[in-house]
Amino acid sequence: MKETIDKSARKILIISQVLKVIMIITFTLLLLGMIMINYHRGNDGYIPLPEHAPVTTEQAGSKFGITVLTENGLNVKAFDVLLVNLAGRMAFCFAALVILRRLLKRIVKSYTPFEPANVRSIRQLAWLVLLSDILPEAVGWILARLSGVTAAFQLNIIFLFMGLVFLCVAEIFRYGCYLQQEADETL
């Protein structure tokens, strides 16, 4: 049983490390994209689309409630707001990966998930998931309003539901800690 937990945990830790590296690279590319887009914009704040653009304004729609493509071309301000929104979401994912790695290391080290530190980590994950949709969306909406970009404030109910589920799991683990302590004191 111990060996199975060790092997599974090692695999998960390796996968989470790879995901962290991928997220750092993606975050760096987002920042470079923001710099390059701002460098190539015209005086009107747009990058004109080529005559035979692969994506039309009707096909593009809006991402996270922010309309990026218009008849004038790519709206650089809207694109910047979109990139800031994505960077904020990635920061929350990165923080969740760090907490998850710490949680897994503790479980592997102690061979029991029922410790107060693990309950705190699960609660932290719950709050990160709850806020991972609300805060980037709010910041993006505020930045859009300040820069004159049309944006909608859209919340994803799935993140709110997942955060509440994590809070319930944290309470289950808290009760498990209590039962573990009772069992240890009985023996």
N, CA, C and O of each residue as an XYZ file, in Angstrom:
748
protein
N       0.829     -1.203      0.000
C       0.000      0.000      0.000
C       0.871      1.263      0.000
O       0.612      2.211     -0.742
N       1.911      1.255      0.852
C       2.801      2.409      0.937
C       3.491      2.683     -0.394
O       3.625      3.832     -0.813
N       3.932      1.598     -1.059
C       4.625      1.743     -2.340
C       3.706      2.299     -3.409
O       4.132      3.106     -4.235
N       2.455      1.880     -3.405
C       1.481      2.373     -4.385
C       1.241      3.863     -4.191
O       1.163      4.613     -5.164
N       1.124      4.292     -2.942
C       0.938      5.720     -2.654
C       2.160      6.502     -3.099
O       2.032      7.570     -3.699
N       3.362      5.971     -2.806
C       4.583      6.663     -3.203
C       4.676      6.821     -4.715
O       4.996      7.903     -5.208
N       4.397      5.740     -5.462
C       4.486      5.804     -6.919
C       3.463      6.775     -7.499
O       3.789      7.588     -8.364
N       2.243      6.687     -7.024
C       1.193      7.582     -7.528
C       1.509      9.035     -7.202
O       1.350      9.917     -8.047
N       1.952      9.277     -5.986
C       2.264     10.649     -5.582
C       3.436     11.196     -6.376
O       3.421     12.364     -6.766
N       4.452     10.380     -6.625
C       5.595     10.843     -7.423
C       5.156     11.224     -8.827
O       5.590     12.243     -9.363
N       4.295     10.407     -9.421
C       3.796     10.717    -10.770
C       3.024     12.031    -10.771
O       3.196     12.861    -11.664
N       2.180     12.212     -9.773
C       1.390     13.441     -9.705
C       2.297     14.649     -9.478
O       2.073     15.709    -10.063
N       3.320     14.497     -8.635
C       4.250     15.603     -8.385
C       5.032     15.957     -9.643
O       5.268     17.135     -9.912
N       5.433     14.959    -10.410
C       6.148     15.224    -11.667
C       5.232     15.937    -12.656
O       5.645     16.901    -13.301
N       3.998     15.472    -12.778
C       3.045     16.106    -13.689
C       2.788     17.554    -13.271
O       2.717     18.444    -14.117
N       2.651     17.786    -11.967
C       2.398     19.163    -11.521
C       3.613     20.051    -11.770
O       3.456     21.236    -12.064
N       4.813     19.503    -11.657
C       6.010     20.287    -11.957
C       6.055     20.652    -13.438
O       6.396     21.780    -13.792
N       5.713     19.705    -14.298
C       5.677     19.973    -15.745
C       4.625     21.042    -16.046
O       4.866     21.940    -16.853
N       3.463     20.949    -15.401
C       2.421     21.958    -15.601
C       2.887     23.340    -15.153
O       2.581     24.339    -15.804
N       3.622     23.403    -14.050
C       4.149     24.696    -13.597
C       5.091     25.299    -14.632
O       5.024     26.496    -14.908
N       5.961     24.485    -15.201
C       6.890     24.983    -16.222
C       6.120     25.462    -17.451
O       6.430     26.516    -18.006
N       5.119     24.693    -17.876
C       4.307     25.091    -19.032
C       3.591     26.409    -18.746
O       3.497     27.266    -19.624
N       3.086     26.576    -17.518
C       2.385     27.818    -17.175
C       3.335     29.008    -17.166
O       2.953     30.100    -17.588
N       4.556     28.821    -16.698
C       5.535     29.914    -16.701
C       5.861     30.317    -18.138
O       5.939     31.505    -18.449
N       6.049     29.335    -19.009
C       6.330     29.633    -20.411
C       5.142     30.350    -21.053
O       5.332     31.326    -21.780
N       3.932     29.884    -20.795
C       2.734     30.503    -21.364
C       2.562     31.928    -20.853
O       2.213     32.823    -21.623
N       2.803     32.148    -19.563
C       2.700     33.487    -18.989
C       3.708     34.422    -19.648
O       3.389     35.572    -19.952
N       4.924     33.928    -19.868
C       5.947     34.734    -20.538
C       5.514     35.079    -21.958
O       5.698     36.210    -22.407
N       4.940     34.107    -22.668
C       4.461     34.368    -24.031
C       3.315     35.378    -24.046
O       3.213     36.194    -24.962
N       2.450     35.320    -23.024
C       1.376     36.314    -22.919
C       1.951     37.721    -22.787
O       1.497     38.653    -23.452
N       2.943     37.862    -21.933
C       3.555     39.186    -21.756
C       4.239     39.652    -23.037
O       4.117     40.816    -23.417
N       4.953     38.756    -23.700
C       5.587     39.123    -24.970
C       4.543     39.494    -26.018
O       4.735     40.430    -26.794
N       3.438     38.750    -26.032
C       2.357     39.074    -26.960
C       1.803     40.460    -26.716
O       1.519     41.197    -27.660
N       1.646     40.820    -25.446
C       1.125     42.141    -25.111
C       2.089     43.232    -25.583
O       1.666     44.262    -26.109
N       3.373     42.997    -25.390
C       4.375     43.980    -25.819
C       4.369     44.114    -27.342
O       4.376     45.227    -27.868
N       4.356     42.985    -28.047
C       4.398     43.018    -29.511
C       3.138     43.629    -30.114
O       3.218     44.399    -31.072
N       1.989     43.294    -29.564
C       0.729     43.849    -30.081
C       0.725     45.364    -29.916
O       0.331     46.086    -30.832
N       1.158     45.848    -28.760
C       1.184     47.291    -28.532
C       2.204     47.983    -29.423
O       2.026     49.147    -29.782
N       3.261     47.286    -29.779
C       4.282     47.859    -30.655
C       3.754     48.041    -32.077
O       4.131     48.995    -32.757
N       2.887     47.136    -32.532
C       2.414     47.160    -33.917
C       1.087     47.883    -34.119
O       0.582     47.916    -35.241
N       0.526     48.446    -33.104
C      -0.778     49.089    -33.285
C      -0.631     50.431    -34.001
O       0.416     51.079    -33.978
N      -1.725     50.802    -34.630
C      -1.743     52.075    -35.342
C      -2.097     53.219    -34.403
O      -2.307     53.010    -33.208
N      -2.162     54.434    -34.950
C      -2.496     55.608    -34.139
C      -3.912     55.554    -33.585
O      -4.202     56.148    -32.547
N      -4.792     54.840    -34.282
C      -6.187     54.753    -33.834
C      -6.400     53.658    -32.794
O      -7.518     53.488    -32.308
N      -5.339     52.900    -32.436
C      -5.451     51.852    -31.427
C      -5.859     50.502    -31.998
O      -6.193     49.586    -31.247
N      -5.835     50.371    -33.328
C      -6.230     49.124    -33.971
C      -5.091     48.590    -34.831
O      -4.259     49.350    -35.327
N      -5.070     47.280    -34.997
C      -4.196     46.652    -35.982
C      -5.110     46.204    -37.112
O      -5.962     45.338    -36.912
N      -4.941     46.789    -38.306
C      -5.846     46.428    -39.398
C      -5.696     44.950    -39.774
O      -4.599     44.392    -39.766
N      -6.828     44.345    -40.101
C      -6.810     42.960    -40.551
C      -6.456     42.915    -42.028
O      -6.805     43.829    -42.775
N      -5.766     41.860    -42.460
C      -5.501     41.738    -43.901
C      -6.805     41.568    -44.676
O      -7.835     41.200    -44.112
N      -6.744     41.840    -45.958
C      -7.947     41.784    -46.775
C      -8.592     40.397    -46.747
O      -9.817     40.280    -46.715
N      -7.785     39.372    -46.758
C      -8.289     37.994    -46.716
C      -7.980     37.398    -45.347
O      -7.275     36.395    -45.238
N      -8.512     38.023    -44.317
C      -8.261     37.566    -42.946
C      -8.883     36.189    -42.726
O      -9.996     35.928    -43.184
N      -8.166     35.310    -42.027
C      -8.718     33.970    -41.783
C      -9.929     33.978    -40.847
O     -10.735     33.047    -40.871
N     -10.060     35.009    -40.031
C     -11.178     35.103    -39.092
C     -11.883     36.429    -39.321
O     -11.245     37.482    -39.336
N     -13.186     36.381    -39.499
C     -13.964     37.603    -39.658
C     -14.477     38.048    -38.291
O     -14.429     37.288    -37.324
N     -14.963     39.270    -38.220
C     -15.479     39.786    -36.950
C     -16.695     39.008    -36.494
O     -16.928     38.881    -35.292
N     -17.478     38.485    -37.428
C     -18.651     37.692    -37.046
C     -18.240     36.358    -36.433
O     -18.901     35.864    -35.520
N     -17.151     35.772    -36.932
C     -16.683     34.489    -36.416
C     -15.998     34.644    -35.052
O     -16.057     33.737    -34.222
N     -15.362     35.772    -34.825
C     -14.558     35.939    -33.620
C     -15.410     36.008    -32.360
O     -15.072     35.382    -31.355
N     -16.490     36.744    -32.394
C     -17.326     36.889    -31.206
C     -16.563     37.595    -30.099
O     -15.752     38.484    -30.361
N     -16.825     37.196    -28.863
C     -16.111     37.802    -27.742
C     -15.602     36.705    -26.823
O     -16.222     35.651    -26.685
N     -14.479     36.968    -26.207
C     -13.876     36.042    -25.250
C     -13.920     36.695    -23.879
O     -13.479     37.832    -23.712
N     -14.447     35.981    -22.908
C     -14.601     36.494    -21.547
C     -15.381     37.800    -21.543
O     -15.139     38.668    -20.705
N     -16.317     37.943    -22.476
C     -17.152     39.130    -22.535
C     -16.471     40.341    -23.145
O     -17.004     41.447    -23.057
N     -15.305     40.168    -23.762
C     -14.549     41.284    -24.336
C     -14.487     41.098    -25.848
O     -13.989     40.080    -26.330
N     -14.989     42.070    -26.592
C     -14.953     42.007    -28.051
C     -13.613     42.533    -28.529
O     -13.284     43.702    -28.329
N     -12.837     41.652    -29.168
C     -11.473     41.996    -29.571
C     -11.416     42.435    -31.029
O     -10.723     43.399    -31.352
N     -12.133     41.744    -31.918
C     -12.126     42.085    -33.340
C     -13.322     42.954    -33.691
O     -14.454     42.651    -33.315
N     -13.065     44.027    -34.409
C     -14.131     44.906    -34.894
C     -13.927     45.117    -36.391
O     -13.020     44.547    -36.997
N     -14.781     45.941    -36.969
C     -14.643     46.241    -38.393
C     -13.333     46.977    -38.676
O     -12.794     46.885    -39.779
N     -12.821     47.706    -37.681
C     -11.583     48.462    -37.858
C     -10.342     47.584    -37.758
O      -9.260     47.998    -38.175
N     -10.482     46.385    -37.215
C      -9.342     45.481    -37.037
C      -9.294     44.982    -35.604
O     -10.303     44.944    -34.901
N      -8.099     44.605    -35.194
C      -7.889     44.106    -33.844
C      -7.795     45.286    -32.884
O      -6.913     46.133    -33.023
N      -8.701     45.343    -31.914
C      -8.696     46.413    -30.921
C      -7.616     46.090    -29.887
O      -7.773     45.156    -29.101
N      -6.536     46.848    -29.884
C      -5.380     46.560    -29.038
C      -5.728     46.712    -27.559
O      -5.296     45.902    -26.739
N      -6.497     47.731    -27.211
C      -6.885     47.914    -25.806
C      -7.689     46.719    -25.303
O      -7.469     46.227    -24.196
N      -8.622     46.261    -26.134
C      -9.433     45.096    -25.751
C      -8.565     43.854    -25.635
O      -8.761     43.032    -24.740
N      -7.612     43.722    -26.535
C      -6.715     42.569    -26.496
C      -5.852     42.606    -25.235
O      -5.613     41.568    -24.619
N      -5.383     43.789    -24.850
C      -4.607     43.933    -23.616
C      -5.438     43.538    -22.398
O      -4.949     42.845    -21.505
N      -6.691     43.978    -22.363
C      -7.579     43.614    -21.254
C      -7.775     42.103    -21.216
O      -7.776     41.498    -20.143
N      -7.940     41.500    -22.385
C      -8.099     40.051    -22.463
C      -6.846     39.335    -21.950
O      -6.953     38.351    -21.218
N      -5.665     39.822    -22.328
C      -4.423     39.196    -21.874
C      -4.237     39.355    -20.364
O      -3.765     38.431    -19.702
N      -4.601     40.508    -19.817
C      -4.517     40.702    -18.364
C      -5.471     39.745    -17.661
O      -5.127     39.167    -16.630
N      -6.663     39.576    -18.212
C      -7.635     38.643    -17.654
C      -7.067     37.224    -17.651
O      -7.159     36.519    -16.647
N      -6.484     36.811    -18.769
C      -5.902     35.468    -18.862
C      -4.714     35.307    -17.917
O      -4.552     34.255    -17.299
N      -3.882     36.343    -17.801
C      -2.734     36.276    -16.894
C      -3.198     36.129    -15.445
O      -2.586     35.395    -14.669
N      -4.265     36.819    -15.082
C      -4.807     36.687    -13.727
C      -5.317     35.287    -13.459
O      -5.095     34.735    -12.381
N      -5.991     34.719    -14.425
C      -6.475     33.345    -14.271
C      -5.314     32.360    -14.150
O      -5.374     31.410    -13.370
N      -4.263     32.593    -14.926
C      -3.095     31.721    -14.849
C      -2.390     31.847    -13.508
O      -1.874     30.860    -12.984
N      -2.363     33.037    -12.954
C      -1.733     33.225    -11.643
C      -2.471     32.415    -10.578
O      -1.843     31.818     -9.703
N      -3.791     32.395    -10.651
C      -4.568     31.582     -9.709
C      -4.284     30.090     -9.907
O      -4.154     29.348     -8.933
N      -4.190     29.654    -11.155
C      -3.880     28.239    -11.431
C      -2.501     27.876    -10.907
O      -2.307     26.795    -10.350
N      -1.549     28.771    -11.084
C      -0.183     28.526    -10.604
C      -0.178     28.407     -9.077
O       0.461     27.510     -8.525
N      -0.878     29.296     -8.408
C      -0.954     29.235     -6.943
C      -1.623     27.944     -6.486
O      -1.202     27.343     -5.498
N      -2.656     27.516     -7.195
C      -3.338     26.264     -6.843
C      -2.402     25.074     -7.028
O      -2.422     24.144     -6.221
N      -1.584     25.091     -8.078
C      -0.624     24.003     -8.277
C       0.407     23.954     -7.156
O       0.780     22.872     -6.704
N       0.869     25.110     -6.708
C       1.841     25.155     -5.609
C       1.229     24.573     -4.340
O       1.872     23.786     -3.646
N       0.002     24.951     -4.037
C      -0.674     24.436     -2.837
C      -0.920     22.932     -2.968
O      -0.743     22.188     -2.004
N      -1.322     22.492     -4.138
C      -1.575     21.075     -4.364
C      -0.300     20.249     -4.202
O      -0.332     19.172     -3.607
N       0.816     20.744     -4.726
C       2.101     20.040     -4.554
C       2.470     19.935     -3.080
O       2.908     18.881     -2.619
N       2.295     21.013     -2.353
C       2.610     21.011     -0.919
C       1.728     20.000     -0.181
O       2.199     19.273      0.694
N       0.455     19.966     -0.542
C      -0.484     19.022      0.073
C      -0.069     17.580     -0.205
O      -0.050     16.752      0.706
N       0.260     17.278     -1.454
C       0.660     15.922     -1.811
C       1.961     15.512     -1.117
O       2.095     14.369     -0.681
N       2.901     16.421     -1.015
C       4.152     16.105     -0.327
C       3.903     15.776      1.139
O       4.513     14.860      1.690
N       3.004     16.529      1.766
C       2.688     16.253      3.174
C       2.013     14.898      3.333
O       2.313     14.159      4.271
N       1.104     14.570      2.421
C       0.406     13.281      2.510
C       1.393     12.126      2.318
O       1.324     11.124      3.030
N       2.306     12.266      1.362
C       3.303     11.219      1.123
C       4.231     11.075      2.336
O       4.589      9.963      2.721
N       4.606     12.186      2.919
C       5.539     12.162      4.042
C       4.918     11.526      5.291
O       5.577     10.762      5.996
N       3.654     11.844      5.558
C       3.027     11.369      6.794
C       2.160     10.132      6.595
O       1.748      9.513      7.576
N       1.877      9.764      5.373
C       1.027      8.619      5.026
C      -0.387      8.732      5.582
O      -1.089      7.726      5.685
N      -0.811      9.921      5.937
C      -2.201     10.130      6.347
C      -2.661     11.496      5.840
O      -1.933     12.482      5.954
N      -3.853     11.548      5.289
C      -4.342     12.844      4.811
C      -4.967     13.690      5.923
O      -5.247     14.872      5.722
N      -5.186     13.087      7.095
C      -5.935     13.763      8.147
C      -5.011     14.510      9.096
O      -4.730     14.054     10.205
N      -4.547     15.667      8.639
C      -3.723     16.576      9.428
C      -4.291     17.985      9.273
O      -4.816     18.333      8.215
N      -4.186     18.796     10.331
C      -4.712     20.171     10.243
C      -4.092     20.986      9.096
O      -4.767     21.824      8.499
N      -2.812     20.743      8.791
C      -2.165     21.480      7.693
C      -2.811     21.136      6.355
O      -2.927     21.994      5.480
N      -3.230     19.884      6.195
C      -3.894     19.483      4.952
C      -5.271     20.126      4.833
O      -5.698     20.499      3.740
N      -5.960     20.251      5.956
C      -7.267     20.921      5.954
C      -7.091     22.380      5.518
O      -7.876     22.892      4.720
N      -6.057     23.045      6.045
C      -5.784     24.440      5.645
C      -5.490     24.534      4.152
O      -5.957     25.451      3.475
N      -4.711     23.577      3.643
C      -4.385     23.600      2.211
C      -5.633     23.414      1.349
O      -5.790     24.079      0.326
N      -6.509     22.518      1.763
C      -7.739     22.299      0.984
C      -8.625     23.534      1.040
O      -9.257     23.888      0.045
N      -8.679     24.196      2.200
C      -9.447     25.451      2.286
C      -8.844     26.526      1.385
O      -9.565     27.264      0.714
N      -7.504     26.605      1.380
C      -6.845     27.578      0.499
C      -7.177     27.292     -0.964
O      -7.446     28.210     -1.739
N      -7.157     26.008     -1.335
C      -7.537     25.640     -2.703
C      -8.974     26.057     -3.002
O      -9.273     26.559     -4.085
N      -9.856     25.844     -2.030
C     -11.266     26.211     -2.221
C     -11.403     27.705     -2.485
O     -12.107     28.111     -3.410
N     -10.737     28.517     -1.682
C     -10.840     29.965     -1.868
C     -10.187     30.407     -3.167
O     -10.676     31.326     -3.824
N      -9.080     29.760     -3.548
C      -8.462     30.090     -4.831
C      -9.407     29.787     -5.995
O      -9.526     30.581     -6.928
N     -10.074     28.639     -5.933
C     -11.007     28.282     -7.011
C     -12.181     29.262     -7.031
O     -12.618     29.690     -8.100
N     -12.688     29.616     -5.850
C     -13.799     30.573     -5.794
C     -13.396     31.929     -6.384
O     -14.148     32.534     -7.147
N     -12.208     32.390     -6.021
C     -11.774     33.718     -6.459
C     -11.162     33.715     -7.854
O     -11.020     34.776     -8.463
N     -10.796     32.537     -8.374
C     -10.116     32.482     -9.671
C     -11.000     32.947    -10.826
O     -10.491     33.303    -11.889
N     -12.281     32.947    -10.632
C     -13.164     33.449    -11.682
C     -13.618     34.878    -11.373
O     -13.767     35.696    -12.281
N     -13.834     35.168    -10.108
C     -14.388     36.465     -9.727
C     -13.363     37.594     -9.885
O     -13.657     38.605    -10.524
N     -12.172     37.435     -9.315
C     -11.194     38.528     -9.340
C     -10.677     38.882    -10.736
O     -10.698     40.059    -11.097
N     -10.205     37.899    -11.553
C      -9.763     38.296    -12.896
C     -10.885     38.915    -13.726
O     -10.651     39.834    -14.512
N     -12.091     38.413    -13.549
C     -13.233     38.969    -14.286
C     -13.500     40.409    -13.855
O     -13.741     41.279    -14.691
N     -13.454     40.656    -12.544
C     -13.686     42.014    -12.034
C     -12.586     42.968    -12.484
O     -12.867     44.092    -12.901
N     -11.340     42.525    -12.402
C     -10.219     43.377    -12.831
C     -10.317     43.653    -14.327
O     -10.119     44.786    -14.765
N     -10.621     42.622    -15.112
C     -10.776     42.813    -16.559
C     -11.909     43.770    -16.883
O     -11.783     44.605    -17.778
N     -13.011     43.652    -16.162
C     -14.151     44.532    -16.407
C     -13.794     45.981    -16.053
O     -14.132     46.905    -16.792
N     -13.108     46.171    -14.921
C     -12.703     47.529    -14.513
C     -11.717     48.114    -15.518
O     -11.857     49.268    -15.923
N     -10.716     47.323    -15.924
C      -9.755     47.806    -16.922
C     -10.450     48.133    -18.243
O     -10.117     49.121    -18.897
N     -11.404     47.309    -18.626
C     -12.139     47.568    -19.868
C     -12.895     48.884    -19.769
O     -12.869     49.687    -20.702
N     -13.564     49.110    -18.650
C     -14.316     50.366    -18.473
C     -13.381     51.566    -18.475
O     -13.696     52.599    -19.067
N     -12.237     51.436    -17.818
C     -11.290     52.556    -17.767
C     -10.679     52.862    -19.131
O     -10.369     54.016    -19.429
N     -10.503     51.825    -19.962
C      -9.887     52.047    -21.266
C     -10.909     52.261    -22.380
O     -10.531     52.408    -23.543
N     -12.200     52.281    -22.040
C     -13.232     52.550    -23.026
C     -13.596     51.348    -23.889
O     -14.141     51.510    -24.980
N     -13.301     50.161    -23.414
C     -13.606     48.932    -24.153
C     -14.916     48.370    -23.632
O     -15.168     48.380    -22.427
N     -15.748     47.881    -24.538
C     -17.000     47.257    -24.139
C     -16.711     45.851    -23.623
O     -16.112     45.034    -24.324
N     -17.137     45.578    -22.403
C     -16.921     44.255    -21.813
C     -18.096     43.906    -20.919
O     -18.704     44.777    -20.297
N     -18.402     42.631    -20.864
C     -19.470     42.137    -19.993
C     -18.846     41.450    -18.785
O     -17.789     40.828    -18.893
N     -19.496     41.562    -17.649
C     -19.036     40.891    -16.430
C     -19.728     39.531    -16.389
O     -20.918     39.442    -16.086
N     -18.976     38.475    -16.696
C     -19.551     37.134    -16.780
C     -18.878     36.221    -15.768
O     -17.658     36.056    -15.787
N     -19.671     35.632    -14.889
C     -19.136     34.670    -13.930
C     -19.441     33.258    -14.402
O     -20.506     32.986    -14.957
N     -18.490     32.371    -14.172
C     -18.672     30.976    -14.524
C     -19.126     30.241    -13.269
O     -18.357     30.112    -12.316
N     -20.340     29.769    -13.259
C     -20.934     29.144    -12.084
C     -20.210     27.858    -11.700
O     -20.278     27.438    -10.545
N     -19.522     27.229    -12.644
C     -18.810     25.980    -12.356
C     -17.689     26.215    -11.347
O     -17.477     25.393    -10.456
N     -16.964     27.339    -11.481
C     -15.893     27.631    -10.527
C     -16.459     27.878     -9.135
O     -15.879     27.450     -8.136
N     -17.585     28.564     -9.073
C     -18.208     28.799     -7.771
C     -18.641     27.476     -7.144
O     -18.446     27.262     -5.947
N     -19.224     26.596     -7.942
C     -19.654     25.291     -7.448
C     -18.450     24.461     -6.992
O     -18.490     23.843     -5.928
N     -17.382     24.445     -7.794
C     -16.184     23.683     -7.423
C     -15.569     24.210     -6.136
O     -15.123     23.421     -5.303
N     -15.537     25.516     -5.956
C     -15.008     26.092     -4.721
C     -15.819     25.661     -3.515
O     -15.259     25.338     -2.467
N     -17.138     25.654     -3.660
C     -17.990     25.202     -2.554
C     -17.783     23.720     -2.263
O     -17.811     23.310     -1.103
N     -17.576     22.914     -3.299
C     -17.297     21.487     -3.095
C     -15.979     21.317     -2.340
O     -15.889     20.492     -1.431
N     -14.959     22.090     -2.711
C     -13.679     22.018     -1.993
C     -13.834     22.435     -0.535
O     -13.199     21.853      0.344
N     -14.669     23.432     -0.270
C     -14.911     23.817      1.125
C     -15.565     22.679      1.894
O     -15.229     22.438      3.054
N     -16.498     21.977      1.256
C     -17.135     20.809      1.901
C     -16.107     19.707      2.153
O     -16.111     19.085      3.215
N     -15.233     19.466      1.188
C     -14.191     18.446      1.354
C     -13.257     18.839      2.503
O     -12.821     17.978      3.266
N     -12.950     20.120      2.628
C     -12.103     20.574      3.737
C     -12.765     20.288      5.077
O     -12.095     19.888      6.030
N     -14.069     20.489      5.153
C     -14.783     20.191      6.401
C     -14.798     18.690      6.687
O     -14.710     18.278      7.844
N     -14.909     17.880      5.648
C     -14.844     16.425      5.823
C     -13.457     16.034      6.342
O     -13.342     15.189      7.230
N     -12.419     16.642      5.795
C     -11.062     16.361      6.266
C     -10.863     16.862      7.698
O     -10.156     16.231      8.484
N     -11.473     17.976      8.033
C     -11.371     18.485      9.411
C     -11.993     17.483     10.376
O     -11.431     17.207     11.436
N     -13.135     16.945     10.017
C     -13.784     15.938     10.855
C     -12.933     14.658     10.899
O     -12.847     14.008     11.941
N     -12.312     14.304      9.782
C     -11.399     13.156      9.757
C     -10.218     13.354     10.691
O      -9.764     12.407     11.333
N      -9.716     14.592     10.770
C      -8.624     14.901     11.715
C      -9.088     14.669     13.150
O      -8.360     14.110     13.971
N     -10.311     15.106     13.435
C     -10.874     14.914     14.777
C     -10.991     13.429     15.096
O     -10.614     12.995     16.185
N     -11.515     12.641     14.144
C     -11.656     11.204     14.358
C     -10.292     10.520     14.493
O     -10.130      9.606     15.302
N      -9.325     10.958     13.710
C      -7.966     10.406     13.799
C      -7.363     10.680     15.177
O      -6.738      9.805     15.777
N      -7.558     11.893     15.666
C      -7.041     12.258     16.981
C      -7.732     11.414     18.072
O      -7.074     10.942     18.999
N      -9.040     11.230     17.960
C      -9.768     10.407     18.921
C      -9.265      8.957     18.911
O      -9.085      8.342     19.962
N      -9.042      8.429     17.708
C      -8.560      7.049     17.588
C      -7.147      6.912     18.149
O      -6.835      5.907     18.788
N      -6.278      7.914     17.918
C      -4.922      7.868     18.441
C      -4.894      7.946     19.955
O      -4.078      7.289     20.600
N      -5.798      8.762     20.533
C      -5.843      8.890     21.977
C      -6.444      7.644     22.643
O      -6.112      7.325     23.784
N      -7.325      6.949     21.926
C      -7.947      5.739     22.479
C      -6.909      4.615     22.590
O      -6.902      3.853     23.557
N      -6.041      4.529     21.588
C      -5.012      3.481     21.610
C      -3.936      3.900     22.550
O      -2.959      3.174     22.734
